[in-house]
């Protein structure tokens, strides 16, 4: 079992108030693909960041269990977390242009990631960076390795981020809206690439997304989050058979080329969804 989360709660406190952003989330993950879907603010990214201990100092994290491969995350030191972050668990963020260093070449940034965990020479790291760029299907990887982030497209930047996260051979990949800034054609290419790499390397994957059809085709299981809690979990192939009214509402709100509607329905919310 790579990931084991039981009754995770995340709250943010100020001098005058307390807001509970994640309320009793539980989920497990092995070497499979888990999709986490829901609206903005539902707690998807917070749950993933809690697993990596990447939340701000004013976040209060509580859980009956929060572990990665048997390691207690809540009790782990910062030094211990550095052995997990990047090395054993990679985190692909939404927009590569905010994640890549603008004053360093692409190759040097990937080489730095590789060398941090592999401890090889600078020459070995540089060659590994070119090989990783080739693995993520970038044409002319040697030329791209010498380029700066402002000289590459959004799709290529996302491939670079994937290469950087794969450099240490992680066991888990967390992808937080990895295709949100890309057009539909490039989205499909990036997802095929992630799928191939995850399957070939035998990794676990957590895919955070707003796109229900994408997740249903790409993942093995789907967890649907609403207002900080998981309201439904089911096989991705059975997403169309969802039972919870929130999941049904999200599916009904999506446009369809096969069954076009004059007006899309508006999701009607029920206060009962906020309670377990």
C-alpha positions in Angstrom: 0.0 0.0 0.0 1.6 3.3 -1.2 -0.8 5.7 0.3 -3.1 5.2 3.3 -5.2 8.2 4.5 -7.9 7.8 7.3 -10.0 10.7 8.6 -7.8 13.5 7.3 -8.8 17.0 8.5 -7.2 20.2 7.5 -8.1 23.6 9.1 -6.9 27.1 8.7 -6.9 29.3 11.8 -6.7 33.1 12.2 -7.0 35.2 15.3 -10.8 35.4 14.9 -11.9 32.3 13.0 -11.3 28.7 12.0 -12.1 27.2 8.6 -12.1 23.5 8.1 -11.1 22.9 4.4 -10.8 19.1 4.5 -13.2 17.2 6.7 -12.6 13.5 7.3 -11.1 12.3 4.0 -10.1 8.7 3.7 -8.5 7.0 0.7 -6.0 4.3 -0.2 -3.7 3.8 -3.2 -1.5 1.0 -4.5 0.2 0.8 -7.9 -2.9 2.1 -9.7 -4.4 5.3 -11.0 -6.7 7.3 -8.7 -8.6 10.3 -9.9 -9.8 13.0 -7.5 -12.5 15.2 -8.9 -14.6 18.1 -7.7 -15.1 21.8 -8.0 -12.5 24.4 -7.1 -12.2 24.6 -3.3 -13.4 21.1 -2.6 -10.1 20.1 -1.0 -8.5 18.1 -3.8 -5.1 19.8 -3.9 -5.0 20.3 -0.1 -5.3 16.5 0.4 -2.4 15.9 -2.0 -0.3 18.6 -0.4 -0.9 17.2 3.1 0.5 13.9 1.9 3.7 15.7 0.9 3.6 18.0 4.0 3.6 21.1 1.7 0.9 23.1 3.5 1.5 26.6 5.0 2.4 27.0 8.6 -1.2 28.1 9.6 -2.7 24.8 8.4 -3.6 22.5 11.2 -3.5 18.8 10.0 -5.0 15.9 11.9 -5.6 12.4 10.8 -6.1 8.9 12.3 -3.6 7.8 9.7 -1.6 9.6 7.0 1.1 7.4 5.6 3.3 6.8 2.5 4.6 3.3 2.1 4.2 2.7 5.9 5.9 6.0 6.8 3.9 8.2 9.2 3.8 11.6 7.5 2.5 13.5 10.5 5.4 12.3 12.6 8.1 12.6 9.9 10.8 15.2 10.2 11.6 17.7 7.4 14.8 15.7 6.7 12.7 12.5 6.5 10.2 14.3 4.1 13.1 15.3 1.8 13.7 11.5 1.3 10.1 11.2 0.1 9.5 14.4 -1.9 10.9 14.2 -5.3 12.9 11.0 -4.6 9.9 8.6 -3.9 6.9 10.9 -4.8 6.9 13.4 -7.6 4.4 16.3 -7.7 3.5 17.8 -11.1 2.0 21.3 -10.7 -0.6 23.0 -12.9 1.4 25.5 -14.8 5.0 24.8 -15.7 5.9 28.5 -16.4 5.5 29.2 -12.6 7.4 26.1 -11.6 10.5 26.3 -13.8 13.4 28.7 -12.9 13.4 31.3 -15.7 17.2 32.0 -15.4 18.3 28.4 -15.7 18.3 26.2 -18.8 15.9 23.3 -19.0 18.7 20.7 -19.0 20.4 22.2 -15.9 17.2 22.1 -13.9 16.5 18.4 -14.8 20.1 17.5 -14.2 19.9 19.2 -10.7 16.9 17.1 -9.9 18.6 13.9 -11.1 21.9 14.7 -9.3 20.2 15.6 -6.0 18.9 12.0 -5.7 21.3 10.0 -7.8 24.6 11.6 -6.6 26.3 11.2 -10.0 28.8 13.5 -11.7 27.8 16.7 -13.6 28.4 15.0 -16.9 26.3 12.0 -16.0 23.5 14.3 -14.8 23.6 16.3 -18.1 23.3 13.1 -20.2 20.5 11.8 -17.9 18.6 15.0 -18.5 18.8 14.6 -22.3 17.7 11.0 -22.0 14.8 12.0 -19.8 13.7 14.6 -22.3 13.8 11.9 -25.0 11.7 9.7 -22.8 8.9 12.3 -22.6 9.0 12.5 -26.4 10.6 15.9 -26.9 12.1 16.3 -30.3 15.7 17.3 -30.4 16.2 16.9 -26.7 19.8 18.1 -26.7 18.7 21.4 -28.2 15.8 21.8 -25.7 18.2 21.0 -22.8 20.1 24.2 -23.7 16.9 26.4 -23.9 15.3 28.6 -21.2 11.7 28.2 -20.0 10.5 31.3 -21.9 11.7 29.7 -25.2 9.4 26.6 -25.0 5.7 26.1 -25.4 3.2 25.3 -22.6 3.0 21.7 -23.7 6.7 21.3 -23.9 7.0 22.9 -20.5 4.7 20.4 -19.0 6.7 17.5 -20.5 9.8 19.1 -18.9 8.1 19.1 -15.5 7.2 15.4 -16.0 10.8 14.6 -16.9 12.0 16.5 -13.8 9.6 14.5 -11.6 10.6 11.2 -13.2 14.4 11.8 -12.8 14.7 10.1 -9.3 12.5 7.1 -10.4 9.6 7.8 -7.9 7.1 5.2 -6.8 4.2 7.7 -6.8 3.3 10.5 -9.1 0.8 13.3 -8.1 -0.5 15.3 -11.1 -2.4 18.4 -10.0 -4.4 19.5 -13.1 -1.4 18.7 -15.4 -3.2 19.7 -18.6 -5.4 22.7 -17.5 -3.3 25.2 -19.4 -3.0 23.2 -22.6 -5.2 22.8 -25.7 -7.2 19.6 -26.3 -4.7 18.0 -28.6 -1.7 18.6 -26.4 -3.8 17.5 -23.4 -4.3 14.1 -25.0 -0.6 13.7 -25.8 0.4 14.6 -22.2 -2.1 12.1 -20.7 -1.0 9.3 -23.0 2.6 10.1 -22.0 1.8 9.9 -18.3 -0.3 6.8 -18.7 2.6 5.1 -20.6 5.2 6.1 -18.1 3.1 5.1 -15.1 2.3 1.7 -16.6 5.9 1.0 -17.7 7.5 2.0 -14.4 4.8 0.4 -12.2 4.0 3.6 -10.3 1.0 4.8 -8.4 -0.8 7.9 -9.7 -3.0 10.5 -8.2 -4.6 12.6 -10.9 -6.4 15.8 -9.7 -8.8 17.2 -12.2 -12.1 19.0 -12.9 -12.6 16.9 -16.1 -14.9 14.0 -15.2 -14.9 12.3 -18.7 -11.1 12.5 -18.8 -10.7 10.9 -15.4 -13.3 8.2 -16.3 -11.2 7.1 -19.3 -7.8 7.5 -17.8 -8.0 6.3 -14.2 -8.9 3.0 -12.4 -10.8 4.6 -9.5 -12.4 8.0 -8.9 -13.0 9.8 -5.6 -15.5 12.7 -5.8 -14.9 15.5 -3.3 -17.4 18.2 -2.2 -16.8 20.9 0.4 -13.8 19.1 1.9 -15.0 15.5 2.0 -15.3 12.5 -0.3 -18.9 12.0 -1.1 -18.5 9.0 -3.4 -15.8 6.6 -4.6 -16.3 4.2 -7.4 -14.6 2.5 -10.4 -13.8 5.0 -13.1 -15.5 2.8 -15.7 -18.7 3.0 -13.7 -18.7 6.8 -13.2 -21.8 7.1 -15.4 -23.6 4.9 -12.8 -22.8 7.3 -9.9 -25.4 7.3 -7.1 -24.6 10.5 -5.2 -26.7 13.5 -6.4 -23.6 15.7 -6.5 -21.8 13.4 -8.9 -24.9 13.1 -11.0 -25.3 16.8 -11.0 -21.7 17.4 -12.2 -22.2 14.9 -15.0 -25.5 16.4 -16.0 -24.0 19.9 -16.2 -21.5 18.8 -18.9 -22.3 19.6 -22.6 -22.6 16.7 -25.0 -22.1 16.6 -28.7 -24.2 13.4 -28.9 -27.1 14.8 -26.9 -27.0 18.6 -27.2 -29.1 20.6 -24.8 -30.5 24.1 -25.4 -29.6 25.1 -21.8 -27.3 23.2 -19.4 -28.8 22.5 -16.0 -27.6 24.3 -12.9 -26.4 22.1 -10.1 -28.9 22.2 -7.2 -27.1 21.8 -3.9 -28.4 20.2 -0.8 -27.2 21.2 2.7 -27.3 17.4 3.6 -24.2 16.9 1.4 -22.1 18.8 3.9 -22.7 16.1 6.5 -21.1 12.6 6.6 
